[in-house]
Amino acid sequence: MATVNVYEQYFEAQGTFNGVKRKAALVMLVSDSEAGQIRYTAAVNFFPHRDDEDYAVSYDAYFEKVLYEGKGRRSKKKEQAFLESFRETIDAVAAGAGGKVKWDKPLRDARRG
């Protein structure tokens, strides 16, 4: 299986999960492909971010939504469409889990794969 983070970026965030206050989130558009099948997911992972150097991402506050699953391969056109509504999708996923991403406070530049 080939897994690629099409887009990822760290932002300030808020939420408490498993009794631990989270101050940051890693948001991702992920592509998984294998044997002619493709799946895209939008994911958010909240982590403590206790200081400016703390990017230790814990996976106990990871939430995702499958955007597409079917036959095919990576598509720049589909990826662009998913990215156009990415913030709204992540906002819904985060709110459903009890968290919030602060889009106006990025911690690092975006990376694309």
Contacts in CASP RR format, 6 or more apart in sequence:
PFRMAT RR
TARGET T0000
AUTHOR 0000-0000-0000
METHOD contacts of the structure
MODEL  1
MATVNVYEQYFEAQGTFNGVKRKAALVMLVSDSEAGQIRYTAAVNFFPHR
DDEDYAVSYDAYFEKVLYEGKGRRSKKKEQAFLESFRETIDAVAAGAGGK
VKWDKPLRDARRG
1 32 0 8 1.000
1 33 0 8 1.000
1 34 0 8 1.000
2 31 0 8 1.000
2 32 0 8 1.000
2 33 0 8 1.000
2 34 0 8 1.000
3 30 0 8 1.000
3 31 0 8 1.000
3 32 0 8 1.000
4 30 0 8 1.000
4 31 0 8 1.000
4 74 0 8 1.000
4 113 0 8 1.000
5 28 0 8 1.000
5 29 0 8 1.000
5 30 0 8 1.000
5 31 0 8 1.000
5 111 0 8 1.000
5 113 0 8 1.000
6 28 0 8 1.000
6 29 0 8 1.000
6 30 0 8 1.000
6 31 0 8 1.000
6 40 0 8 1.000
6 74 0 8 1.000
6 79 0 8 1.000
6 82 0 8 1.000
6 83 0 8 1.000
6 112 0 8 1.000
6 113 0 8 1.000
7 27 0 8 1.000
7 28 0 8 1.000
7 29 0 8 1.000
7 79 0 8 1.000
7 83 0 8 1.000
7 86 0 8 1.000
7 110 0 8 1.000
7 111 0 8 1.000
7 112 0 8 1.000
7 113 0 8 1.000
8 26 0 8 1.000
8 27 0 8 1.000
8 28 0 8 1.000
8 29 0 8 1.000
8 110 0 8 1.000
8 111 0 8 1.000
9 26 0 8 1.000
9 27 0 8 1.000
9 106 0 8 1.000
9 108 0 8 1.000
9 109 0 8 1.000
9 110 0 8 1.000
9 111 0 8 1.000
10 24 0 8 1.000
10 25 0 8 1.000
10 26 0 8 1.000
10 27 0 8 1.000
10 55 0 8 1.000
10 106 0 8 1.000
10 107 0 8 1.000
10 108 0 8 1.000
11 24 0 8 1.000
11 25 0 8 1.000
11 27 0 8 1.000
11 101 0 8 1.000
11 102 0 8 1.000
11 103 0 8 1.000
11 105 0 8 1.000
11 106 0 8 1.000
11 107 0 8 1.000
12 23 0 8 1.000
12 24 0 8 1.000
12 25 0 8 1.000
12 49 0 8 1.000
12 102 0 8 1.000
12 105 0 8 1.000
12 106 0 8 1.000
12 107 0 8 1.000
13 22 0 8 1.000
13 23 0 8 1.000
13 24 0 8 1.000
13 25 0 8 1.000
13 46 0 8 1.000
13 94 0 8 1.000
13 99 0 8 1.000
13 100 0 8 1.000
13 101 0 8 1.000
13 102 0 8 1.000
14 22 0 8 1.000
14 23 0 8 1.000
14 99 0 8 1.000
14 100 0 8 1.000
14 102 0 8 1.000
15 21 0 8 1.000
15 22 0 8 1.000
15 46 0 8 1.000
15 98 0 8 1.000
15 99 0 8 1.000
15 100 0 8 1.000
16 22 0 8 1.000
17 46 0 8 1.000
17 60 0 8 1.000
17 61 0 8 1.000
17 97 0 8 1.000
18 60 0 8 1.000
18 61 0 8 1.000
20 48 0 8 1.000
20 58 0 8 1.000
20 61 0 8 1.000
21 48 0 8 1.000
22 46 0 8 1.000
22 47 0 8 1.000
22 48 0 8 1.000
22 49 0 8 1.000
22 61 0 8 1.000
22 99 0 8 1.000
23 48 0 8 1.000
23 49 0 8 1.000
23 50 0 8 1.000
24 46 0 8 1.000
24 47 0 8 1.000
24 48 0 8 1.000
24 49 0 8 1.000
24 55 0 8 1.000
24 107 0 8 1.000
25 44 0 8 1.000
25 45 0 8 1.000
25 46 0 8 1.000
25 47 0 8 1.000
25 94 0 8 1.000
25 101 0 8 1.000
26 44 0 8 1.000
26 45 0 8 1.000
26 47 0 8 1.000
26 57 0 8 1.000
27 42 0 8 1.000
27 43 0 8 1.000
27 44 0 8 1.000
27 45 0 8 1.000
27 86 0 8 1.000
27 90 0 8 1.000
27 101 0 8 1.000
28 41 0 8 1.000
28 42 0 8 1.000
28 43 0 8 1.000
28 44 0 8 1.000
28 45 0 8 1.000
29 40 0 8 1.000
29 41 0 8 1.000
29 42 0 8 1.000
29 43 0 8 1.000
29 79 0 8 1.000
29 82 0 8 1.000
29 83 0 8 1.000
29 86 0 8 1.000
30 40 0 8 1.000
30 41 0 8 1.000
30 42 0 8 1.000
30 43 0 8 1.000
30 64 0 8 1.000
31 38 0 8 1.000
31 39 0 8 1.000
31 40 0 8 1.000
31 74 0 8 1.000
31 79 0 8 1.000
32 38 0 8 1.000
32 39 0 8 1.000
32 40 0 8 1.000
32 41 0 8 1.000
33 39 0 8 1.000
33 72 0 8 1.000
33 73 0 8 1.000
33 74 0 8 1.000
36 71 0 8 1.000
36 72 0 8 1.000
36 73 0 8 1.000
37 69 0 8 1.000
37 70 0 8 1.000
37 71 0 8 1.000
37 72 0 8 1.000
38 68 0 8 1.000
38 69 0 8 1.000
38 70 0 8 1.000
38 71 0 8 1.000
38 72 0 8 1.000
38 73 0 8 1.000
38 74 0 8 1.000
38 75 0 8 1.000
39 66 0 8 1.000
39 68 0 8 1.000
39 69 0 8 1.000
39 70 0 8 1.000
40 66 0 8 1.000
40 67 0 8 1.000
40 68 0 8 1.000
40 69 0 8 1.000
40 78 0 8 1.000
40 79 0 8 1.000
40 82 0 8 1.000
41 64 0 8 1.000
41 65 0 8 1.000
41 66 0 8 1.000
41 67 0 8 1.000
42 64 0 8 1.000
42 65 0 8 1.000
42 67 0 8 1.000
42 82 0 8 1.000
42 86 0 8 1.000
42 89 0 8 1.000
42 90 0 8 1.000
42 93 0 8 1.000
43 62 0 8 1.000
43 63 0 8 1.000
43 64 0 8 1.000
43 65 0 8 1.000
43 93 0 8 1.000
44 62 0 8 1.000
44 63 0 8 1.000
44 64 0 8 1.000
44 90 0 8 1.000
44 93 0 8 1.000
44 94 0 8 1.000
44 97 0 8 1.000
44 101 0 8 1.000
45 57 0 8 1.000
45 58 0 8 1.000
45 59 0 8 1.000
45 61 0 8 1.000
45 62 0 8 1.000
45 63 0 8 1.000
46 61 0 8 1.000
46 62 0 8 1.000
46 94 0 8 1.000
46 97 0 8 1.000
46 99 0 8 1.000
47 55 0 8 1.000
47 56 0 8 1.000
47 57 0 8 1.000
47 58 0 8 1.000
47 61 0 8 1.000
48 54 0 8 1.000
48 56 0 8 1.000
48 58 0 8 1.000
49 55 0 8 1.000
49 107 0 8 1.000
61 97 0 8 1.000
63 93 0 8 1.000
63 94 0 8 1.000
63 96 0 8 1.000
63 97 0 8 1.000
64 93 0 8 1.000
65 89 0 8 1.000
65 92 0 8 1.000
65 93 0 8 1.000
67 82 0 8 1.000
67 89 0 8 1.000
68 78 0 8 1.000
68 82 0 8 1.000
82 89 0 8 1.000
87 103 0 8 1.000
90 101 0 8 1.000
91 100 0 8 1.000
91 101 0 8 1.000
94 100 0 8 1.000
94 101 0 8 1.000
END
